[in-house]
Amino acid sequence: MEEVPFVSAAKIGDPATAHLAVALLHSAGIPARIRGEALGPYRVTVGEMAVTEIFVPEPDLEDAREILTGSSLEDVVAAPTHTGAIADPAALPMRLVAVLTLVVMSWAVVWFLMRVF
């Protein structure tokens, strides 16, 4: 039996959404595989390395793309763009406390060194 090559059908910026897309393709009878840095043991979720790619057999490529674009997943098929904003606004006070602690500790070390030498 001849092996059918798998080709890229979509690139998705969220691994969870990629798993949902693969499940959607499997429910339609299309075998699908996913690959990406965000799926491994050392997950990379920044920039292009966060993109998860969905592969399907070459004969099923058009059907798979039609299913993915016709589903509610079409909003997330494009890789996400990052605005550079803080992901969790509640983390801002903790960051300020950390910076303040670092400044106070640095000042204490300098003060100690000035007294000793």
Chimera marker file (.cmm) of the C-alpha trace (Angstrom):
<marker_set name="trace">
<marker id="1" x="0.000" y="0.000" z="0.000" r="1" g="1" b="0" radius="0.5"/>
<marker id="2" x="1.338" y="3.409" z="-0.980" r="1" g="1" b="0" radius="0.5"/>
<marker id="3" x="1.967" y="6.080" z="1.645" r="1" g="1" b="0" radius="0.5"/>
<marker id="4" x="0.026" y="9.298" z="1.088" r="1" g="1" b="0" radius="0.5"/>
<marker id="5" x="2.036" y="12.416" z="1.973" r="1" g="1" b="0" radius="0.5"/>
<marker id="6" x="0.638" y="14.741" z="4.612" r="1" g="1" b="0" radius="0.5"/>
<marker id="7" x="0.602" y="18.456" z="3.770" r="1" g="1" b="0" radius="0.5"/>
<marker id="8" x="-0.017" y="21.562" z="5.846" r="1" g="1" b="0" radius="0.5"/>
<marker id="9" x="-3.687" y="22.551" z="5.981" r="1" g="1" b="0" radius="0.5"/>
<marker id="10" x="-3.594" y="25.361" z="8.543" r="1" g="1" b="0" radius="0.5"/>
<marker id="11" x="-1.467" y="27.185" z="11.079" r="1" g="1" b="0" radius="0.5"/>
<marker id="12" x="-3.113" y="28.002" z="14.396" r="1" g="1" b="0" radius="0.5"/>
<marker id="13" x="-1.670" y="30.159" z="17.139" r="1" g="1" b="0" radius="0.5"/>
<marker id="14" x="-3.291" y="28.339" z="20.059" r="1" g="1" b="0" radius="0.5"/>
<marker id="15" x="-2.493" y="24.660" z="20.789" r="1" g="1" b="0" radius="0.5"/>
<marker id="16" x="-5.896" y="24.036" z="22.386" r="1" g="1" b="0" radius="0.5"/>
<marker id="17" x="-7.649" y="25.375" z="19.304" r="1" g="1" b="0" radius="0.5"/>
<marker id="18" x="-5.406" y="23.197" z="17.127" r="1" g="1" b="0" radius="0.5"/>
<marker id="19" x="-6.515" y="20.126" z="19.084" r="1" g="1" b="0" radius="0.5"/>
<marker id="20" x="-10.151" y="21.162" z="18.574" r="1" g="1" b="0" radius="0.5"/>
<marker id="21" x="-9.541" y="21.613" z="14.835" r="1" g="1" b="0" radius="0.5"/>
<marker id="22" x="-7.979" y="18.136" z="14.609" r="1" g="1" b="0" radius="0.5"/>
<marker id="23" x="-10.956" y="16.666" z="16.470" r="1" g="1" b="0" radius="0.5"/>
<marker id="24" x="-13.280" y="18.446" z="14.031" r="1" g="1" b="0" radius="0.5"/>
<marker id="25" x="-11.378" y="16.972" z="11.079" r="1" g="1" b="0" radius="0.5"/>
<marker id="26" x="-11.417" y="13.500" z="12.640" r="1" g="1" b="0" radius="0.5"/>
<marker id="27" x="-15.179" y="13.750" z="13.132" r="1" g="1" b="0" radius="0.5"/>
<marker id="28" x="-15.470" y="14.489" z="9.399" r="1" g="1" b="0" radius="0.5"/>
<marker id="29" x="-13.433" y="11.367" z="8.600" r="1" g="1" b="0" radius="0.5"/>
<marker id="30" x="-10.227" y="13.190" z="7.670" r="1" g="1" b="0" radius="0.5"/>
<marker id="31" x="-7.080" y="11.919" z="9.376" r="1" g="1" b="0" radius="0.5"/>
<marker id="32" x="-5.117" y="14.858" z="10.765" r="1" g="1" b="0" radius="0.5"/>
<marker id="33" x="-1.894" y="15.385" z="12.670" r="1" g="1" b="0" radius="0.5"/>
<marker id="34" x="-0.558" y="18.392" z="14.545" r="1" g="1" b="0" radius="0.5"/>
<marker id="35" x="2.977" y="19.584" z="15.086" r="1" g="1" b="0" radius="0.5"/>
<marker id="36" x="4.419" y="22.590" z="16.842" r="1" g="1" b="0" radius="0.5"/>
<marker id="37" x="6.824" y="23.823" z="19.499" r="1" g="1" b="0" radius="0.5"/>
<marker id="38" x="3.908" y="24.618" z="21.822" r="1" g="1" b="0" radius="0.5"/>
<marker id="39" x="3.045" y="20.899" z="22.068" r="1" g="1" b="0" radius="0.5"/>
<marker id="40" x="6.341" y="19.543" z="23.383" r="1" g="1" b="0" radius="0.5"/>
<marker id="41" x="7.635" y="19.112" z="26.914" r="1" g="1" b="0" radius="0.5"/>
<marker id="42" x="9.286" y="22.563" z="26.810" r="1" g="1" b="0" radius="0.5"/>
<marker id="43" x="6.405" y="24.584" z="25.479" r="1" g="1" b="0" radius="0.5"/>
<marker id="44" x="7.271" y="27.703" z="23.541" r="1" g="1" b="0" radius="0.5"/>
<marker id="45" x="4.326" y="30.051" z="23.299" r="1" g="1" b="0" radius="0.5"/>
<marker id="46" x="5.875" y="33.242" z="21.938" r="1" g="1" b="0" radius="0.5"/>
<marker id="47" x="5.944" y="34.483" z="18.368" r="1" g="1" b="0" radius="0.5"/>
<marker id="48" x="6.242" y="32.157" z="15.395" r="1" g="1" b="0" radius="0.5"/>
<marker id="49" x="7.338" y="29.270" z="17.597" r="1" g="1" b="0" radius="0.5"/>
<marker id="50" x="3.888" y="29.250" z="19.220" r="1" g="1" b="0" radius="0.5"/>
<marker id="51" x="2.193" y="28.351" z="15.944" r="1" g="1" b="0" radius="0.5"/>
<marker id="52" x="0.784" y="24.837" z="15.725" r="1" g="1" b="0" radius="0.5"/>
<marker id="53" x="0.494" y="23.371" z="12.245" r="1" g="1" b="0" radius="0.5"/>
<marker id="54" x="-2.213" y="20.928" z="11.144" r="1" g="1" b="0" radius="0.5"/>
<marker id="55" x="-1.323" y="18.322" z="8.535" r="1" g="1" b="0" radius="0.5"/>
<marker id="56" x="-3.770" y="16.253" z="6.478" r="1" g="1" b="0" radius="0.5"/>
<marker id="57" x="-3.335" y="13.767" z="3.609" r="1" g="1" b="0" radius="0.5"/>
<marker id="58" x="-2.825" y="15.558" z="0.310" r="1" g="1" b="0" radius="0.5"/>
<marker id="59" x="-6.051" y="14.264" z="-1.298" r="1" g="1" b="0" radius="0.5"/>
<marker id="60" x="-8.081" y="15.607" z="1.650" r="1" g="1" b="0" radius="0.5"/>
<marker id="61" x="-6.481" y="19.067" z="1.699" r="1" g="1" b="0" radius="0.5"/>
<marker id="62" x="-9.335" y="21.003" z="0.057" r="1" g="1" b="0" radius="0.5"/>
<marker id="63" x="-11.992" y="19.268" z="2.163" r="1" g="1" b="0" radius="0.5"/>
<marker id="64" x="-10.033" y="19.959" z="5.340" r="1" g="1" b="0" radius="0.5"/>
<marker id="65" x="-9.603" y="23.643" z="4.520" r="1" g="1" b="0" radius="0.5"/>
<marker id="66" x="-13.297" y="23.908" z="3.687" r="1" g="1" b="0" radius="0.5"/>
<marker id="67" x="-14.237" y="22.318" z="7.020" r="1" g="1" b="0" radius="0.5"/>
<marker id="68" x="-11.869" y="24.546" z="8.980" r="1" g="1" b="0" radius="0.5"/>
<marker id="69" x="-12.944" y="27.776" z="7.296" r="1" g="1" b="0" radius="0.5"/>
<marker id="70" x="-16.619" y="26.855" z="7.532" r="1" g="1" b="0" radius="0.5"/>
<marker id="71" x="-16.409" y="26.189" z="11.265" r="1" g="1" b="0" radius="0.5"/>
<marker id="72" x="-16.327" y="28.616" z="14.158" r="1" g="1" b="0" radius="0.5"/>
<marker id="73" x="-12.548" y="28.094" z="14.256" r="1" g="1" b="0" radius="0.5"/>
<marker id="74" x="-12.013" y="30.448" z="11.315" r="1" g="1" b="0" radius="0.5"/>
<marker id="75" x="-11.394" y="33.360" z="13.687" r="1" g="1" b="0" radius="0.5"/>
<marker id="76" x="-8.345" y="31.657" z="15.177" r="1" g="1" b="0" radius="0.5"/>
<marker id="77" x="-6.839" y="30.008" z="12.099" r="1" g="1" b="0" radius="0.5"/>
<marker id="78" x="-4.533" y="32.977" z="11.564" r="1" g="1" b="0" radius="0.5"/>
<marker id="79" x="-1.603" y="33.256" z="13.948" r="1" g="1" b="0" radius="0.5"/>
<marker id="80" x="-2.340" y="35.663" z="16.785" r="1" g="1" b="0" radius="0.5"/>
<marker id="81" x="-0.712" y="39.054" z="16.971" r="1" g="1" b="0" radius="0.5"/>
<marker id="82" x="0.679" y="40.130" z="20.306" r="1" g="1" b="0" radius="0.5"/>
<marker id="83" x="0.119" y="43.703" z="21.416" r="1" g="1" b="0" radius="0.5"/>
<marker id="84" x="2.871" y="43.648" z="24.005" r="1" g="1" b="0" radius="0.5"/>
<marker id="85" x="0.436" y="44.450" z="26.806" r="1" g="1" b="0" radius="0.5"/>
<marker id="86" x="0.678" y="42.793" z="30.197" r="1" g="1" b="0" radius="0.5"/>
<marker id="87" x="-1.275" y="39.549" z="29.999" r="1" g="1" b="0" radius="0.5"/>
<marker id="88" x="-2.609" y="39.725" z="33.554" r="1" g="1" b="0" radius="0.5"/>
<marker id="89" x="-3.306" y="43.224" z="34.910" r="1" g="1" b="0" radius="0.5"/>
<marker id="90" x="-3.384" y="41.800" z="38.441" r="1" g="1" b="0" radius="0.5"/>
<marker id="91" x="0.319" y="40.936" z="38.065" r="1" g="1" b="0" radius="0.5"/>
<marker id="92" x="1.279" y="44.625" z="37.835" r="1" g="1" b="0" radius="0.5"/>
<marker id="93" x="1.281" y="45.294" z="41.622" r="1" g="1" b="0" radius="0.5"/>
<marker id="94" x="3.464" y="42.223" z="42.176" r="1" g="1" b="0" radius="0.5"/>
<marker id="95" x="5.910" y="43.468" z="39.542" r="1" g="1" b="0" radius="0.5"/>
<marker id="96" x="6.076" y="46.839" z="41.284" r="1" g="1" b="0" radius="0.5"/>
<marker id="97" x="6.730" y="45.126" z="44.627" r="1" g="1" b="0" radius="0.5"/>
<marker id="98" x="9.496" y="43.051" z="43.025" r="1" g="1" b="0" radius="0.5"/>
<marker id="99" x="11.169" y="46.123" z="41.519" r="1" g="1" b="0" radius="0.5"/>
<marker id="100" x="10.891" y="48.042" z="44.799" r="1" g="1" b="0" radius="0.5"/>
<marker id="101" x="12.400" y="45.081" z="46.684" r="1" g="1" b="0" radius="0.5"/>
<marker id="102" x="15.272" y="44.904" z="44.198" r="1" g="1" b="0" radius="0.5"/>
<marker id="103" x="15.982" y="48.639" z="44.610" r="1" g="1" b="0" radius="0.5"/>
<marker id="104" x="15.931" y="48.443" z="48.411" r="1" g="1" b="0" radius="0.5"/>
<marker id="105" x="18.193" y="45.376" z="48.454" r="1" g="1" b="0" radius="0.5"/>
<marker id="106" x="20.640" y="47.025" z="46.048" r="1" g="1" b="0" radius="0.5"/>
<marker id="107" x="20.726" y="50.155" z="48.190" r="1" g="1" b="0" radius="0.5"/>
<marker id="108" x="21.348" y="48.015" z="51.318" r="1" g="1" b="0" radius="0.5"/>
<marker id="109" x="24.281" y="46.229" z="49.654" r="1" g="1" b="0" radius="0.5"/>
<marker id="110" x="25.828" y="49.540" z="48.535" r="1" g="1" b="0" radius="0.5"/>
<marker id="111" x="25.334" y="51.038" z="51.991" r="1" g="1" b="0" radius="0.5"/>
<marker id="112" x="26.929" y="47.966" z="53.630" r="1" g="1" b="0" radius="0.5"/>
<marker id="113" x="29.929" y="48.083" z="51.278" r="1" g="1" b="0" radius="0.5"/>
<marker id="114" x="30.433" y="51.799" z="51.903" r="1" g="1" b="0" radius="0.5"/>
<marker id="115" x="30.507" y="51.217" z="55.680" r="1" g="1" b="0" radius="0.5"/>
<marker id="116" x="32.909" y="48.271" z="55.449" r="1" g="1" b="0" radius="0.5"/>
<marker id="117" x="35.387" y="49.814" z="53.028" r="1" g="1" b="0" radius="0.5"/>
<link id1="1" id2="2" r="1" g="1" b="0" radius="0.2"/>
<link id1="2" id2="3" r="1" g="1" b="0" radius="0.2"/>
<link id1="3" id2="4" r="1" g="1" b="0" radius="0.2"/>
<link id1="4" id2="5" r="1" g="1" b="0" radius="0.2"/>
<link id1="5" id2="6" r="1" g="1" b="0" radius="0.2"/>
<link id1="6" id2="7" r="1" g="1" b="0" radius="0.2"/>
<link id1="7" id2="8" r="1" g="1" b="0" radius="0.2"/>
<link id1="8" id2="9" r="1" g="1" b="0" radius="0.2"/>
<link id1="9" id2="10" r="1" g="1" b="0" radius="0.2"/>
<link id1="10" id2="11" r="1" g="1" b="0" radius="0.2"/>
<link id1="11" id2="12" r="1" g="1" b="0" radius="0.2"/>
<link id1="12" id2="13" r="1" g="1" b="0" radius="0.2"/>
<link id1="13" id2="14" r="1" g="1" b="0" radius="0.2"/>
<link id1="14" id2="15" r="1" g="1" b="0" radius="0.2"/>
<link id1="15" id2="16" r="1" g="1" b="0" radius="0.2"/>
<link id1="16" id2="17" r="1" g="1" b="0" radius="0.2"/>
<link id1="17" id2="18" r="1" g="1" b="0" radius="0.2"/>
<link id1="18" id2="19" r="1" g="1" b="0" radius="0.2"/>
<link id1="19" id2="20" r="1" g="1" b="0" radius="0.2"/>
<link id1="20" id2="21" r="1" g="1" b="0" radius="0.2"/>
<link id1="21" id2="22" r="1" g="1" b="0" radius="0.2"/>
<link id1="22" id2="23" r="1" g="1" b="0" radius="0.2"/>
<link id1="23" id2="24" r="1" g="1" b="0" radius="0.2"/>
<link id1="24" id2="25" r="1" g="1" b="0" radius="0.2"/>
<link id1="25" id2="26" r="1" g="1" b="0" radius="0.2"/>
<link id1="26" id2="27" r="1" g="1" b="0" radius="0.2"/>
<link id1="27" id2="28" r="1" g="1" b="0" radius="0.2"/>
<link id1="28" id2="29" r="1" g="1" b="0" radius="0.2"/>
<link id1="29" id2="30" r="1" g="1" b="0" radius="0.2"/>
<link id1="30" id2="31" r="1" g="1" b="0" radius="0.2"/>
<link id1="31" id2="32" r="1" g="1" b="0" radius="0.2"/>
<link id1="32" id2="33" r="1" g="1" b="0" radius="0.2"/>
<link id1="33" id2="34" r="1" g="1" b="0" radius="0.2"/>
<link id1="34" id2="35" r="1" g="1" b="0" radius="0.2"/>
<link id1="35" id2="36" r="1" g="1" b="0" radius="0.2"/>
<link id1="36" id2="37" r="1" g="1" b="0" radius="0.2"/>
<link id1="37" id2="38" r="1" g="1" b="0" radius="0.2"/>
<link id1="38" id2="39" r="1" g="1" b="0" radius="0.2"/>
<link id1="39" id2="40" r="1" g="1" b="0" radius="0.2"/>
<link id1="40" id2="41" r="1" g="1" b="0" radius="0.2"/>
<link id1="41" id2="42" r="1" g="1" b="0" radius="0.2"/>
<link id1="42" id2="43" r="1" g="1" b="0" radius="0.2"/>
<link id1="43" id2="44" r="1" g="1" b="0" radius="0.2"/>
<link id1="44" id2="45" r="1" g="1" b="0" radius="0.2"/>
<link id1="45" id2="46" r="1" g="1" b="0" radius="0.2"/>
<link id1="46" id2="47" r="1" g="1" b="0" radius="0.2"/>
<link id1="47" id2="48" r="1" g="1" b="0" radius="0.2"/>
<link id1="48" id2="49" r="1" g="1" b="0" radius="0.2"/>
<link id1="49" id2="50" r="1" g="1" b="0" radius="0.2"/>
<link id1="50" id2="51" r="1" g="1" b="0" radius="0.2"/>
<link id1="51" id2="52" r="1" g="1" b="0" radius="0.2"/>
<link id1="52" id2="53" r="1" g="1" b="0" radius="0.2"/>
<link id1="53" id2="54" r="1" g="1" b="0" radius="0.2"/>
<link id1="54" id2="55" r="1" g="1" b="0" radius="0.2"/>
<link id1="55" id2="56" r="1" g="1" b="0" radius="0.2"/>
<link id1="56" id2="57" r="1" g="1" b="0" radius="0.2"/>
<link id1="57" id2="58" r="1" g="1" b="0" radius="0.2"/>
<link id1="58" id2="59" r="1" g="1" b="0" radius="0.2"/>
<link id1="59" id2="60" r="1" g="1" b="0" radius="0.2"/>
<link id1="60" id2="61" r="1" g="1" b="0" radius="0.2"/>
<link id1="61" id2="62" r="1" g="1" b="0" radius="0.2"/>
<link id1="62" id2="63" r="1" g="1" b="0" radius="0.2"/>
<link id1="63" id2="64" r="1" g="1" b="0" radius="0.2"/>
<link id1="64" id2="65" r="1" g="1" b="0" radius="0.2"/>
<link id1="65" id2="66" r="1" g="1" b="0" radius="0.2"/>
<link id1="66" id2="67" r="1" g="1" b="0" radius="0.2"/>
<link id1="67" id2="68" r="1" g="1" b="0" radius="0.2"/>
<link id1="68" id2="69" r="1" g="1" b="0" radius="0.2"/>
<link id1="69" id2="70" r="1" g="1" b="0" radius="0.2"/>
<link id1="70" id2="71" r="1" g="1" b="0" radius="0.2"/>
<link id1="71" id2="72" r="1" g="1" b="0" radius="0.2"/>
<link id1="72" id2="73" r="1" g="1" b="0" radius="0.2"/>
<link id1="73" id2="74" r="1" g="1" b="0" radius="0.2"/>
<link id1="74" id2="75" r="1" g="1" b="0" radius="0.2"/>
<link id1="75" id2="76" r="1" g="1" b="0" radius="0.2"/>
<link id1="76" id2="77" r="1" g="1" b="0" radius="0.2"/>
<link id1="77" id2="78" r="1" g="1" b="0" radius="0.2"/>
<link id1="78" id2="79" r="1" g="1" b="0" radius="0.2"/>
<link id1="79" id2="80" r="1" g="1" b="0" radius="0.2"/>
<link id1="80" id2="81" r="1" g="1" b="0" radius="0.2"/>
<link id1="81" id2="82" r="1" g="1" b="0" radius="0.2"/>
<link id1="82" id2="83" r="1" g="1" b="0" radius="0.2"/>
<link id1="83" id2="84" r="1" g="1" b="0" radius="0.2"/>
<link id1="84" id2="85" r="1" g="1" b="0" radius="0.2"/>
<link id1="85" id2="86" r="1" g="1" b="0" radius="0.2"/>
<link id1="86" id2="87" r="1" g="1" b="0" radius="0.2"/>
<link id1="87" id2="88" r="1" g="1" b="0" radius="0.2"/>
<link id1="88" id2="89" r="1" g="1" b="0" radius="0.2"/>
<link id1="89" id2="90" r="1" g="1" b="0" radius="0.2"/>
<link id1="90" id2="91" r="1" g="1" b="0" radius="0.2"/>
<link id1="91" id2="92" r="1" g="1" b="0" radius="0.2"/>
<link id1="92" id2="93" r="1" g="1" b="0" radius="0.2"/>
<link id1="93" id2="94" r="1" g="1" b="0" radius="0.2"/>
<link id1="94" id2="95" r="1" g="1" b="0" radius="0.2"/>
<link id1="95" id2="96" r="1" g="1" b="0" radius="0.2"/>
<link id1="96" id2="97" r="1" g="1" b="0" radius="0.2"/>
<link id1="97" id2="98" r="1" g="1" b="0" radius="0.2"/>
<link id1="98" id2="99" r="1" g="1" b="0" radius="0.2"/>
<link id1="99" id2="100" r="1" g="1" b="0" radius="0.2"/>
<link id1="100" id2="101" r="1" g="1" b="0" radius="0.2"/>
<link id1="101" id2="102" r="1" g="1" b="0" radius="0.2"/>
<link id1="102" id2="103" r="1" g="1" b="0" radius="0.2"/>
<link id1="103" id2="104" r="1" g="1" b="0" radius="0.2"/>
<link id1="104" id2="105" r="1" g="1" b="0" radius="0.2"/>
<link id1="105" id2="106" r="1" g="1" b="0" radius="0.2"/>
<link id1="106" id2="107" r="1" g="1" b="0" radius="0.2"/>
<link id1="107" id2="108" r="1" g="1" b="0" radius="0.2"/>
<link id1="108" id2="109" r="1" g="1" b="0" radius="0.2"/>
<link id1="109" id2="110" r="1" g="1" b="0" radius="0.2"/>
<link id1="110" id2="111" r="1" g="1" b="0" radius="0.2"/>
<link id1="111" id2="112" r="1" g="1" b="0" radius="0.2"/>
<link id1="112" id2="113" r="1" g="1" b="0" radius="0.2"/>
<link id1="113" id2="114" r="1" g="1" b="0" radius="0.2"/>
<link id1="114" id2="115" r="1" g="1" b="0" radius="0.2"/>
<link id1="115" id2="116" r="1" g="1" b="0" radius="0.2"/>
<link id1="116" id2="117" r="1" g="1" b="0" radius="0.2"/>
</marker_set>
